[in-house]
Amino acid sequence: MNRRTGLQLLLLAALWGAVYPLITIALQELPPVLIVFGRVLCATLLLLPLSLRRHALTSLWRHPRPIIETVLIQSTAPLLLLTYGQKYVSSGMAGILVGAQPLFVAALAHRWAPEDQTPGWRGPTGIILGFTGIVILFGVDLHGGWKALAGGILVLGAALGYAAGSIMIHNRHRHDPSLGVATSAMLVTTLALLIPTGLTLPRTPPTPHVVTAMALLGFLCTGMTLVLFYSLITQIGPTRASLAFYLSPAFAVLMGATFLHETFGLSSALGLCAIIAGSTLASQNSQKTRDQM
């Protein structure tokens, strides 16, 4: 890995980490459904021309049912769960909890992708260590009563959806273009949320700083990150490119503390370290099944 790809990797991690503070800013004035719709619409506008130019959608949409089922689980549901969950938990906490996704991938791989299980002691040890970090976060550092607990559960549900969808992509679409899968996820989610979005439009337009946050969230932190991620895969391979995923919770915490004045205690640090360490151990073989949104 040269300096250029190393910087691209850090940029990707930072952009993924910025997703959570931007969602928190958008939630100040917009309902969750509208935030998800605006995010995926911007990404669709960016990705669809690229996919059409590269004929990346042809094989996927000859038989549309599998890809529609996959992306509803891997994209639509997790994006909604994450955004609703962030109404009640901080952006840093959301970034850490979504960082548990590889733990769910490793656990689900035992049943649905056994060839991608981590051999030996690393898999079970990583899962136990990672879920210990989650227990620390829920038991010690998740403040705000039952609403915060519900929000944390919703964000964990998003991580589970990402993981289940990743297994489905691996089993159903491993030979299809990754760009086509990503574009399909954004397109299907956009179409699925058209009517719900129309029913939740705010009476007053959002302020400029929320509009800016939405543009950054959609075009830069969703659309461009997918392009950058798949570019890195071709340059350095999927395993190294996935390193950005493990760095992104730290960026989420840092940005939340810097721009939103969120607190970050010792228990959060312990939980974050346990989840990252556990995910690294548990996903050594299953990293390639993940397709991060």
C-alpha positions as CSV (number, residue, x, y, z in Angstrom):
1,M,0.0,0.0,0.0
2,N,1.6,3.3,-1.1
3,R,1.1,6.8,0.4
4,R,-1.7,7.7,-2.1
5,T,-3.9,4.6,-1.3
6,G,-3.1,5.1,2.4
7,L,-4.5,8.6,2.3
8,Q,-7.5,7.4,0.3
9,L,-8.2,4.8,3.0
10,L,-8.1,7.4,5.7
11,L,-10.3,9.7,3.7
12,L,-12.8,6.9,3.2
13,A,-12.8,6.2,7.0
14,A,-13.4,9.8,7.7
15,L,-16.3,10.1,5.3
16,W,-17.9,7.0,6.7
17,G,-17.4,8.4,10.2
18,A,-18.9,11.8,9.1
19,V,-22.2,10.1,8.3
20,Y,-23.4,10.0,11.9
21,P,-22.8,13.6,12.8
22,L,-24.4,14.7,9.6
23,I,-27.5,12.6,10.4
24,T,-27.7,14.2,13.8
25,I,-27.6,17.7,12.3
26,A,-30.3,16.8,9.7
27,L,-32.5,15.3,12.5
28,Q,-32.8,18.8,14.0
29,E,-35.2,19.8,11.4
30,L,-36.2,16.8,9.2
31,P,-38.0,13.5,9.8
32,P,-35.9,10.3,9.5
33,V,-37.7,9.1,6.4
34,L,-37.0,12.3,4.5
35,I,-33.3,12.2,5.6
36,V,-32.9,8.6,4.2
37,F,-34.8,9.5,1.0
38,G,-32.6,12.6,0.4
39,R,-29.5,10.6,1.1
40,V,-30.2,7.8,-1.3
41,L,-31.6,10.1,-3.9
42,C,-28.4,12.1,-4.1
43,A,-26.4,8.8,-4.2
44,T,-28.6,7.5,-7.0
45,L,-28.1,10.6,-9.1
46,L,-24.3,10.1,-8.7
47,L,-24.1,6.3,-9.2
48,L,-26.7,5.6,-11.8
49,P,-24.9,7.3,-14.7
50,L,-21.7,5.4,-13.8
51,S,-23.5,2.1,-13.7
52,L,-25.3,2.6,-16.9
53,R,-22.1,3.7,-18.6
54,R,-20.3,0.5,-17.4
55,H,-23.4,-1.8,-18.0
56,A,-23.2,-2.8,-14.3
57,L,-26.9,-3.3,-13.9
58,T,-27.6,-5.6,-16.8
59,S,-27.0,-9.0,-15.1
60,L,-28.7,-7.9,-11.9
61,W,-32.0,-6.8,-13.4
62,R,-32.6,-9.7,-15.8
63,H,-34.3,-11.3,-12.8
64,P,-35.0,-8.4,-10.4
65,R,-36.6,-10.2,-7.5
66,P,-33.3,-11.4,-5.8
67,I,-31.6,-8.0,-6.0
68,I,-34.7,-6.2,-4.7
69,E,-35.0,-8.6,-1.7
70,T,-31.3,-8.3,-1.0
71,V,-31.1,-4.5,-1.0
72,L,-34.3,-4.0,1.0
73,I,-32.6,-6.0,3.8
74,Q,-29.0,-4.7,3.2
75,S,-29.8,-1.0,2.6
76,T,-33.4,0.2,3.0
77,A,-34.2,-1.3,6.4
78,P,-30.8,-0.5,8.0
79,L,-30.7,3.1,6.8
80,L,-34.2,3.7,8.3
81,L,-33.3,1.9,11.6
82,L,-30.0,3.8,11.9
83,T,-31.7,7.2,11.3
84,Y,-34.6,6.6,13.6
85,G,-32.2,5.3,16.2
86,Q,-30.1,8.4,16.1
87,K,-33.0,10.4,17.3
88,Y,-32.1,9.0,20.8
89,V,-28.4,8.2,20.8
90,S,-25.4,10.4,20.0
91,S,-23.6,10.2,16.6
92,G,-20.5,8.8,18.2
93,M,-22.5,6.0,20.0
94,A,-24.3,5.2,16.7
95,G,-20.9,4.9,14.9
96,I,-19.6,2.6,17.5
97,L,-22.7,0.4,17.5
98,V,-22.7,0.1,13.7
99,G,-19.1,-0.9,14.1
100,A,-20.5,-4.2,15.5
101,Q,-21.6,-5.2,12.0
102,P,-18.6,-7.7,11.4
103,L,-19.6,-9.5,14.6
104,F,-23.0,-10.2,13.2
105,V,-21.5,-11.2,9.8
106,A,-19.2,-13.7,11.6
107,A,-22.2,-15.1,13.6
108,L,-24.5,-15.4,10.6
109,A,-21.7,-16.9,8.5
110,H,-21.8,-20.0,10.8
111,R,-25.2,-20.8,9.3
112,W,-25.4,-19.2,5.9
113,A,-21.8,-18.9,4.8
114,P,-19.8,-21.6,6.5
115,E,-16.9,-21.4,4.0
116,D,-16.2,-17.9,5.3
117,Q,-16.0,-18.6,9.0
118,T,-12.8,-17.6,10.8
119,P,-10.9,-20.8,11.6
120,G,-9.7,-21.8,15.1
121,W,-10.2,-19.8,18.2
122,R,-10.2,-16.3,16.6
123,G,-13.9,-16.4,15.5
124,P,-15.5,-17.3,18.8
125,T,-13.1,-15.2,20.8
126,G,-13.7,-12.2,18.5
127,I,-17.5,-12.5,18.8
128,I,-17.4,-12.8,22.6
129,L,-15.0,-9.8,22.9
130,G,-17.1,-7.7,20.6
131,F,-20.4,-8.4,22.2
132,T,-18.7,-7.7,25.6
133,G,-18.0,-4.2,24.2
134,I,-21.7,-3.8,23.3
135,V,-22.7,-4.9,26.8
136,I,-20.4,-2.3,28.2
137,L,-22.0,0.4,26.1
138,F,-25.5,-0.6,26.9
139,G,-24.9,-1.2,30.6
140,V,-22.7,1.7,31.4
141,D,-22.5,4.4,28.8
142,L,-26.0,4.5,27.2
143,H,-27.7,7.4,29.0
144,G,-31.2,8.7,28.5
145,G,-33.6,6.1,29.8
146,W,-35.7,3.8,27.7
147,K,-35.6,6.0,24.7
148,A,-31.8,5.8,24.5
149,L,-32.1,2.0,25.0
150,A,-34.6,1.8,22.2
151,G,-32.4,4.0,20.0
152,G,-29.4,1.8,20.7
153,I,-31.4,-1.3,19.8
154,L,-32.5,0.3,16.5
155,V,-28.9,1.1,15.6
156,L,-27.9,-2.4,16.4
157,G,-30.7,-3.6,14.2
158,A,-29.2,-1.6,11.4
159,A,-25.9,-3.3,12.0
160,L,-27.6,-6.7,11.9
161,G,-29.4,-5.7,8.6
162,Y,-26.1,-4.6,7.0
163,A,-24.6,-8.0,8.1
164,A,-27.5,-10.1,6.8
165,G,-27.5,-8.2,3.6
166,S,-23.8,-8.7,3.2
167,I,-24.3,-12.5,3.5
168,M,-27.1,-12.3,0.9
169,I,-24.8,-10.3,-1.5
170,H,-22.1,-12.9,-1.0
171,N,-24.4,-15.8,-1.6
172,R,-26.5,-14.3,-4.4
173,H,-24.5,-11.7,-6.2
174,R,-20.8,-12.5,-5.7
175,H,-20.3,-12.6,-9.5
176,D,-22.3,-9.4,-10.2
177,P,-20.6,-6.0,-10.5
178,S,-20.2,-4.4,-7.0
179,L,-21.0,-1.0,-8.5
180,G,-24.3,-2.4,-9.8
181,V,-25.2,-3.8,-6.4
182,A,-24.5,-0.5,-4.7
183,T,-26.5,1.5,-7.3
184,S,-29.4,-0.9,-7.1
185,A,-29.4,-0.5,-3.3
186,M,-29.7,3.3,-3.7
187,L,-32.3,3.1,-6.5
188,V,-34.6,0.6,-4.8
189,T,-34.5,2.5,-1.5
190,T,-35.3,5.7,-3.3
191,L,-38.3,4.2,-5.0
192,A,-39.5,2.4,-1.9
193,L,-39.5,5.7,0.1
194,L,-41.2,7.9,-2.5
195,I,-44.7,7.7,-0.9
196,P,-43.6,7.7,2.7
197,T,-41.5,10.7,2.1
198,G,-44.4,12.6,0.4
199,L,-46.4,12.0,3.6
200,T,-43.7,13.4,5.9
201,L,-42.7,16.6,4.2
202,P,-42.1,19.4,6.6
203,R,-44.3,22.5,6.5
204,T,-41.3,24.8,6.4
205,P,-38.1,24.4,4.3
206,P,-35.0,23.4,6.2
207,T,-32.3,26.0,7.0
208,P,-29.2,26.3,4.9
209,H,-26.9,24.4,7.3
210,V,-29.3,21.4,7.3
211,V,-29.5,21.5,3.5
212,T,-25.7,21.5,3.4
213,A,-25.6,18.6,5.8
214,M,-28.0,16.6,3.6
215,A,-26.0,17.4,0.4
216,L,-22.8,16.2,2.1
217,L,-24.5,13.1,3.5
218,G,-25.9,12.1,0.1
219,F,-23.4,13.1,-2.5
220,L,-20.1,12.9,-0.6
221,C,-20.6,10.5,2.3
222,T,-22.9,8.0,0.5
223,G,-22.4,8.2,-3.2
224,M,-18.7,9.2,-3.4
225,T,-17.7,6.8,-0.6
226,L,-19.1,3.9,-2.6
227,V,-17.1,4.9,-5.6
228,L,-14.0,5.4,-3.5
229,F,-14.5,2.1,-1.7
230,Y,-14.8,0.1,-4.9
231,S,-11.9,2.0,-6.4
232,L,-9.8,0.9,-3.4
233,I,-10.9,-2.7,-3.8
234,T,-9.5,-2.7,-7.3
235,Q,-6.2,-1.1,-6.1
236,I,-5.5,-2.9,-2.8
237,G,-8.0,-5.7,-2.5
238,P,-11.2,-6.0,-0.4
239,T,-9.5,-6.9,2.9
240,R,-7.2,-3.9,3.0
241,A,-10.0,-1.6,1.7
242,S,-12.2,-2.8,4.5
243,L,-9.7,-1.4,7.0
244,A,-11.5,1.9,6.6
245,F,-14.6,0.4,8.2
246,Y,-12.7,-0.3,11.4
247,L,-11.4,3.2,11.6
248,S,-14.7,4.9,10.9
249,P,-16.2,4.6,14.4
250,A,-13.2,6.5,15.8
251,F,-13.8,9.3,13.3
252,A,-17.5,9.3,14.2
253,V,-16.6,9.8,17.9
254,L,-14.0,12.5,17.1
255,M,-16.3,14.5,14.9
256,G,-19.2,14.1,17.3
257,A,-17.0,15.5,20.1
258,T,-15.6,18.3,18.0
259,F,-18.6,19.6,16.1
260,L,-21.5,18.5,18.3
261,H,-19.8,18.7,21.7
262,E,-20.8,15.1,22.5
263,T,-19.1,13.5,25.5
264,F,-16.9,10.4,25.3
265,G,-16.2,8.6,28.5
266,L,-13.9,5.8,29.5
267,S,-16.6,3.1,29.1
268,S,-17.2,4.3,25.6
269,A,-13.5,4.0,24.8
270,L,-13.4,0.5,26.3
271,G,-16.5,-0.5,24.4
272,L,-15.1,0.9,21.1
273,C,-11.8,-0.9,21.6
274,A,-13.5,-4.2,22.4
275,I,-15.8,-4.0,19.4
276,I,-12.9,-3.1,17.0
277,A,-10.7,-5.9,18.4
278,G,-13.5,-8.4,18.4
279,S,-14.5,-7.5,14.9
280,T,-11.0,-7.8,13.6
281,L,-10.6,-11.3,15.1
282,A,-14.0,-12.5,14.1
283,S,-14.0,-11.2,10.5
284,Q,-10.6,-12.3,9.2
285,N,-12.3,-14.6,6.7
286,S,-15.7,-13.0,6.5
287,Q,-14.5,-9.5,5.6
288,K,-15.0,-10.1,2.0
289,T,-18.7,-10.8,2.5
290,R,-19.4,-7.2,3.7
291,D,-20.7,-4.6,1.3
292,Q,-20.7,-1.3,3.5
293,M,-23.3,1.4,2.7
